[in-house]
């Protein structure tokens, strides 16, 4: 009597065979295990043909201090704390595979310190350029449309080409303020606001005669006259105009010659031997 093996009886045998280690057909050595996947997309270091680093500039640093000592009944030693100063002016450019790059500028002034990370595409790449940072974030100028490039503006810019068409994208944070202009017809309207405290008083004068010669200005303070120097005012002798750098403290008097002393006017006062007319009095009306 013959008994045919069933599928249930063969199942433990198949599991046992599969659980044994794989053996090569020749030599009886076990088959090699597959290699582990790489732990990084790429591995490189400075000095490789694909990596270039450029650094140029200076970084000055100094450490200084001083002290003083005085001799006498009360000797005194006065030390000054250490003073550290630095002045950087560096430029760094790191490129990888001539496509990826990072550049940075470090300077003493904050507006000159910049950085950017970017990609430069080749002939067959759809993305021609990409940039992220706070310098060079701009788009090409289109007719009647220009985005400019404010200094220090942070953002990202992208340029791509495909099927004969070009695409530009820009995302940027501009710390700017709004300005508006008003026009009436072909002319621009300008609003001017003058506040009472900004009004100039006691500084501009028009003499009753012109042209004049030998102009002298006297400031009278507490009864004492002082001759103003030429760098304290500006004057047009041909037009008889006077502009002071600052308002007189009390009174202002003038002497000039126009055909005769004061052009024939009666003098208001004689100061330092010269007949003068009063131009201004503090708290009163300017003449």
C-alpha positions, 0 to 999 in steps of 0.5 A, a space after each residue: 500500500 502506497 501513501 502519497 505525501 500531502 502538502 501539509 507534510 511537506 510544509 515543515 520540510 520547506 521551512 527547514 530548508 529555507 531557514 538554512 544559510 544559502 550555500 554557493 553551488 561551487 566550493 560550499 562557501 556562503 554567498 556574500 551579504 549585500 553591502 550597506 547603503 551609503 550614509 551620505 549622498 556624497 563624501 568630499 573634503 578640501 583638496 578634492 578636485 570638486 571643492 574650491 575655497 577662496 579666502 581673501 582680505 584681512 582681519 586686524 585685532 589689537 589689545 591695548 592698555 595704559 596706566 598712570 602713577 602720580 608721585 607725592 604725598 598722596 600717590 595714586 595709581 590709575 590703571 586702564 582696563 584692557 581694550 580689545 579692538 578688531 577690524 575684519 574685512 574678509 571675503 570667502 567663496 566655497 564652490 562644489 562641483 562648480 555649481 553649488 557655491 557659498 559666499 560671505 563678506 565680513 566687514 566692520 560695517 553691518 551693511 557690508 556684511 553679506 552672505 549668499 548660498 546658490 546654484 548655477 545651472 549648466 547647458 542642460 539644466 532647467 534651473 539656470 540660477 538659484 540664490 538665497 541670502 541678503 545680497 544679489 536678490 533681484 530680477 531682470 528689469 522688465 519694460 515699465 517694471 523694475 524691482 531694484 536690489 535694496 542693500 541687505 534685503 534677505 530673500 530668494 531668487 530663481 531663474 529657469 528656462 524650458 522649451 524656449 521660455 524663461 521664468 523668474 521668481 523672487 521672494 524678498 523682504 524689503 525694509 522700505 517705506 512708502 512714498 507717494 507723489 501727487 500730480 495736477 495735470 503735467 505738474 507735481 503738487 508739493 505740500 510744504 508745512 511750516 511750524 511756528 517754531 521753525 520760523 527764522 526770526 532775527 537772522 535775515 535782513 534787507 538793508 534800505 540801500 543797495 549797493 553798499 560798502 564797508 558793512 559792519 555788524 554790531 551785537 549789543 549785549 547788556 550795553 556792550 557792543 561787539 563787532 561780528 566777525 565775517 564768519 558769523 554772517 553772510 552778506 550780499 553787498 550788491 543787493 544789501 542782504 544780510 544772513 546771520 548764522 544764529 539769532 542775536 542774543 539782544 540787539 543787532 546794529 549795522 553800519 555801511 556806506 552807500 554814497 554817504 554814511 548809512 546812505 544819509 539815514 539818521 543814526 540810531 546809536 553810535 557804537 565803537 565810534 561808528 554811526 549805526 542803525 538798529 536792525 533787530 531787538 530781542 523781543 521786539 520787531 525786526 526792522 
